[in-house]
Amino acid sequence: MTEWELADPAARRLAVTGPWADLEAADETLVMTEWRRHIAGWQALEEVEATAARQAAAARALDEAVRAAVVAGASWADIGRVTGLTAGSATERWSVRD
């Protein structure tokens, strides 16, 4: 096994003999590739969390816009049409929140 081969491929751990030293470009690429693979799951979860926060904010904004439309006199049929719902579904979704 060379200095930069994976010591335990299942655990994806690098074996390093001796103190840390400057890496050759090819070795640095291997280390960085392994690091990116290691953190990919965390990065994906961070994106899920950020997207869920944006979705929740969009849902709140939609609720506020619907309330404003109702106050302005819009019909449930019109609200349903612009939100991709039927009048009944729009009424069911937003009229109980008022």
Secondary structure, 3 states (H helix, E strand, C coil): CCCCCEEECCCCEECCCCCCCCCCHHHHHHHHHHHHHHHHHHHHHHHHHHHHHHHHHHHHHHHHHHHHHHHCCCCHHHHHHHHCCCHHHHHHHHHHHC
